[in-house]
């Protein structure tokens, strides 16, 4: 049964389990110190991530990422619309 509980720890940390299953998992954690440690550690991590401020993506960040990609050898060409002078003009029928 402990294997099942160990598989449910991530759902417990994200508070995605029904209350009765969370209570059962907490009761099992009182008897198993390793399970208790895993549950508290993962729950703390999830809460820290939820409370962290959202990262800002600025123009400077974009250029820093782009330069790092270039140094690693990636070919990153920005998508641009096709110029209108290259489009064929179709005759109007009517």
C-alpha positions in Angstrom: 0.0 0.0 0.0 3.0 2.3 0.6 3.8 2.2 -3.1 0.4 3.6 -3.9 0.9 6.3 -1.3 4.3 7.2 -2.8 2.7 7.6 -6.2 0.1 10.0 -4.8 2.5 12.4 -3.1 2.7 14.7 -6.1 -1.1 15.0 -6.3 -1.2 15.6 -2.5 1.4 18.4 -2.8 -0.7 20.0 -5.5 -3.9 19.6 -3.5 -5.5 17.6 -6.4 -6.7 14.7 -4.2 -10.2 14.4 -2.6 -10.2 15.3 1.1 -10.8 11.8 2.3 -7.8 10.5 0.3 -5.6 13.3 1.6 -6.6 12.4 5.2 -5.8 8.8 4.5 -2.4 9.7 3.1 -1.6 11.9 6.1 -2.5 9.1 8.4 -0.2 6.8 6.6 2.6 9.4 6.8 2.4 9.4 10.6 3.5 5.7 10.5 6.1 6.2 7.8 8.8 8.9 8.3 10.1 8.7 4.8 6.6 9.2 3.3 6.1 12.1 5.7 9.4 13.7 4.7 8.6 13.3 1.0 5.1 14.8 1.5 6.2 17.8 3.5 9.2 18.5 1.2 7.2 18.4 -2.0 4.3 20.4 -0.6 6.8 23.1 0.5 8.3 23.2 -2.9 4.9 23.5 -4.6 3.8 26.3 -2.3 7.1 28.1 -2.9 6.6 27.9 -6.6 3.0 29.1 -6.4 4.0 32.1 -4.2 7.0 33.1 -6.4 6.5 36.2 -8.5 6.0 35.6 -12.2 9.2 36.0 -14.3 9.5 39.1 -16.5 10.4 38.5 -20.2 11.9 41.7 -21.5 13.7 42.7 -24.7 17.0 42.3 -22.9 16.0 38.8 -21.8 15.1 37.9 -25.4 18.5 39.1 -26.7 20.4 37.3 -24.0 18.6 34.0 -24.9 19.1 34.6 -28.6 22.8 35.2 -28.1 23.2 32.1 -26.0 21.4 30.1 -28.7 23.8 31.5 -31.3 26.8 30.6 -29.2 25.5 27.0 -29.0 25.2 26.8 -32.8 21.4 27.1 -33.1 20.0 28.7 -36.2 17.2 31.1 -35.0 15.7 33.3 -37.6 12.7 35.3 -36.6 9.6 34.7 -38.6 8.6 37.6 -40.7 5.7 38.0 -43.1 6.4 37.4 -46.7 6.9 40.7 -48.5 3.9 41.8 -50.6 6.0 42.4 -53.7 6.7 38.7 -53.9 3.0 37.8 -54.0 1.4 36.9 -57.3 -1.5 39.0 -58.5 -4.4 37.0 -59.7 -6.7 38.5 -62.4 -10.2 39.3 -61.3 -12.8 37.3 -63.1 -16.3 38.6 -63.2 
